[in-house]
Amino acid sequence: MAQVNLFLLLPETEPTNQWMRSTQADFYETDAYETLIQYLKIISESVTIEKYEGFYDSSNIKNFLCLYDTLEDCYPSAPKRLLRSVISRNAFINWREEAIQSPDTVYKIFNQPINDNTFCEIAERKNKVGDDKYALLNHHACTIKEMIVVNIDNKSDIEINNLKDEEEISKWFAKNRLPPRKFNINPKHGENRQDIRIVNREIISPLRCSCQKAQALLDTAIGESVKELYNLDPDYDEIIVYKYEGPTPQNMYHGYHVPKNTEEIPIDIRKRLNR
């Protein structure tokens, strides 16, 4: 069965190839450091409810942390502790334990040889298991800003999606999530309905938009659990609450609109939707 694969990549204190960015150049400034901390938290929030296999490179992590070994006392959120939390919470594993790239294979980016790194590993896996989905979680890790293309043995050009922030992660999952989320109209809430009804003393909130619009917003909805998701509908300035209908049919949701300041929605979710 096809699966989604995410690879975490961080900048390095001593860059191992010409495409990697240096922590020494970019992360001595407090603002840059705090931005990275925030990005790692966003990664954790964005992928925690998704189905995927997560990978990191132990050599890359060690190289990244070299700079911060001397900064542990300067920051309350030390990189080691935060990285350990992100990796363990989201079940990332070290791809080097079962690496499939080969030292006998020639890998190139922009016709320049590279070896023994995450770019090569993603490219080799994607080349061999084309039905899977692959993406790089990258924040200031490499100088390439758009799609990364790795050539294998001067034959195959492998494209790697390069995700740099919460919006890009959300949009990528909307197109590549396995299985995709599906929206289902529930007669209780209707479709394109505006009135709030009371039935047997129960307040029934409406689905104010069309099924198609609700589906589009479901694709990028967020939450703390797959059982309940949320997204802001800018047309009505309200939030759609999506309720999971169970494993059969798979990944099916129905939904309805509520005021965006309602206490029905966790405060952390409201903050994320209003970033």
C-alpha positions in Angstrom: 0.0 0.0 0.0 1.3 3.5 -0.9 2.4 5.7 1.9 3.5 9.3 2.6 7.1 9.8 3.5 8.4 13.0 5.2 12.1 13.8 5.7 13.3 16.4 8.2 16.4 18.4 7.2 18.2 21.1 9.3 21.0 23.5 8.5 24.5 22.3 9.4 27.3 23.9 11.4 29.8 22.5 8.9 27.8 22.1 5.6 28.4 18.7 4.0 27.6 19.8 0.5 27.3 23.0 -1.5 23.5 23.1 -1.2 23.4 23.0 2.6 23.1 26.3 4.5 25.3 27.0 7.5 24.1 27.6 11.0 27.2 29.7 11.6 26.1 32.1 8.9 22.4 32.3 9.6 21.6 31.2 13.2 23.8 33.2 15.5 21.1 35.9 15.6 18.4 35.4 18.3 15.6 36.1 15.8 16.8 33.4 13.4 17.1 30.9 16.3 13.6 31.7 17.6 12.2 31.4 14.1 13.7 27.9 13.8 12.2 26.9 17.2 8.8 28.1 16.0 9.2 26.2 12.7 9.9 22.9 14.6 6.8 23.5 16.7 4.8 24.1 13.6 6.1 20.9 12.0 4.9 19.0 15.1 1.5 20.6 15.0 1.0 20.2 11.2 1.9 16.5 10.9 0.8 15.0 14.2 -2.7 14.0 12.9 -1.4 12.9 9.5 -0.6 9.4 8.3 3.0 9.2 7.2 6.4 7.7 7.8 8.8 10.2 9.2 12.6 10.2 8.8 15.6 12.2 10.0 19.3 12.0 9.4 21.3 11.4 12.6 24.4 12.9 11.0 22.5 16.0 9.9 21.1 16.4 13.4 24.5 16.0 15.1 26.0 18.5 12.6 23.2 21.0 13.3 23.6 20.8 17.1 27.4 21.4 17.1 26.7 25.2 17.1 24.2 25.0 19.9 26.2 22.9 22.3 27.7 26.2 23.5 24.3 27.9 23.7 22.4 25.5 26.0 22.5 28.0 28.9 21.4 31.0 26.8 17.9 29.7 25.7 15.1 28.2 27.7 14.1 26.0 24.8 17.3 24.2 24.1 17.5 22.7 20.5 18.4 19.2 21.8 15.3 19.0 24.0 13.0 20.4 21.3 14.4 18.2 18.6 14.0 15.2 20.8 10.4 16.1 21.4 9.5 16.7 17.8 11.2 13.5 16.6 9.7 11.3 19.3 6.3 12.8 19.3 5.9 12.4 15.6 7.7 9.0 15.4 10.5 10.0 13.1 13.2 7.4 12.6 16.8 7.6 11.5 16.9 6.6 7.8 20.6 5.7 8.1 19.6 2.6 9.9 18.0 1.2 6.7 19.6 3.4 4.0 19.0 2.3 0.4 21.2 4.8 -1.5 24.3 3.3 -2.9 27.9 4.6 -2.9 28.2 3.1 -6.4 25.4 5.3 -7.7 26.1 8.8 -9.1 23.7 11.5 -7.7 23.8 15.0 -8.9 22.0 18.3 -8.3 22.4 21.0 -11.0 25.0 18.6 -12.5 27.1 18.7 -9.4 27.9 15.4 -7.6 26.4 14.8 -4.1 26.5 11.7 -1.9 25.6 10.2 1.5 22.8 12.6 2.4 19.0 13.1 2.6 18.7 14.3 -1.0 20.1 11.1 -2.3 18.1 8.9 0.1 14.8 10.5 -0.9 15.7 10.3 -4.6 16.6 6.6 -4.4 13.5 5.7 -2.5 11.2 7.7 -4.9 12.9 6.1 -7.9 12.3 2.6 -6.5 8.9 3.1 -5.0 7.2 5.6 -7.3 3.7 5.1 -5.9 4.7 6.6 -2.5 4.6 10.3 -1.7 7.8 12.1 -0.7 8.5 15.6 0.7 11.3 17.4 2.5 10.6 19.4 5.6 13.1 22.2 5.2 13.6 25.4 7.1 16.7 27.3 6.0 18.4 23.9 5.5 19.4 24.2 1.9 19.9 27.0 -0.6 17.4 25.6 -3.1 14.1 27.4 -2.7 11.8 25.5 -5.0 11.6 22.0 -6.2 14.8 20.0 -5.7 15.8 17.8 -8.6 18.2 14.9 -8.1 19.7 13.1 -11.2 20.5 9.4 -10.7 23.3 7.9 -12.9 22.7 10.6 -15.6 19.4 8.9 -16.4 16.5 9.7 -14.0 15.6 13.1 -12.8 13.8 12.8 -9.4 11.7 15.8 -8.2 11.5 16.4 -4.4 8.9 18.7 -2.9 10.5 21.2 -0.7 8.2 22.4 2.2 9.4 25.4 4.1 6.4 26.6 6.2 3.0 25.6 7.6 1.1 26.8 4.6 3.3 24.7 2.2 3.0 21.7 4.4 -0.8 22.1 4.5 -1.2 22.5 0.8 1.1 19.6 0.1 -1.0 17.2 2.3 -4.2 18.5 0.7 -3.0 17.1 -2.6 -1.0 14.1 -1.4 -2.7 12.8 1.8 -3.3 9.0 1.8 -6.1 8.3 2.0 -7.7 11.6 1.0 -10.3 13.2 3.2 -13.9 13.1 1.9 -16.7 15.4 2.8 -20.2 14.1 3.3 -23.4 16.2 3.5 -25.3 15.5 6.7 -29.0 16.3 6.3 -29.0 17.5 9.9 -26.8 20.5 9.0 -27.8 20.8 5.3 -25.9 22.6 2.6 -25.9 26.3 1.8 -28.2 26.7 4.8 -28.1 29.9 6.9 -30.6 29.4 9.7 -29.8 27.9 13.1 -32.4 25.4 14.1 -33.5 24.0 17.5 -34.7 20.4 17.4 -35.7 18.7 20.7 -33.9 21.5 22.5 -30.7 20.8 20.6 -29.1 23.7 18.6 -28.4 22.6 15.1 -25.7 24.7 13.4 -25.9 25.0 9.6 -23.4 24.3 6.9 -23.5 27.7 5.2 -21.4 26.8 2.2 -21.6 24.2 -0.6 -20.3 20.7 -0.4 -17.5 21.6 -2.8 -16.4 24.5 -0.7 -16.5 22.4 2.5 -14.4 19.8 0.7 -11.8 22.3 -0.2 -11.5 23.6 3.3 -11.5 20.1 4.7 -8.4 19.3 2.7 -6.4 21.9 4.7 -8.3 21.6 8.0 -6.3 21.2 11.3 -7.0 19.7 14.6 -5.6 17.9 17.7 -7.1 14.6 16.6 -8.4 13.1 13.4 -11.8 12.8 15.1 -12.5 16.6 14.9 -10.9 19.1 12.5 -11.4 22.8 11.9 -10.9 25.4 9.3 -11.7 29.1 8.8 -14.2 29.9 6.1 -13.3 33.5 5.1 -16.5 34.0 3.2 -18.5 33.9 6.4 -15.7 34.6 8.9 -16.7 31.5 10.8 -15.1 28.2 11.5 -16.3 24.9 10.0 -16.2 22.0 12.5 -15.6 18.7 10.8 -16.7 15.5 12.5 -15.0 12.2 11.7 -17.6 9.5 10.6 -15.4 6.5 11.2 -13.2 4.1 9.2 -16.1 3.0 6.9 -16.1 4.7 4.5 -12.5 5.7 5.1 -11.6 9.3 6.1 -15.2 10.6 5.7 -16.3 13.8 7.5 -19.4 16.0 7.8 -19.4 19.5 9.1 -21.1 22.7 10.1 -20.3 26.4 10.8 -19.8 28.0 14.2 -18.7 31.5 15.3 -14.9 31.6 15.3 -14.8 32.7 19.0 -16.9 29.9 20.3 -15.5 27.9 23.2 -16.4 24.7 21.3 -13.1 25.1 19.5 -9.8 24.7 21.5 -8.0 28.0 22.0 -4.8 26.7 20.4 -6.7 25.8 17.2 -8.2 29.3 17.1 -4.8 30.9 17.4 -3.4 28.7 14.6 -6.4 29.6 12.3 -5.9 33.3 13.0 -2.1 33.4 12.3 
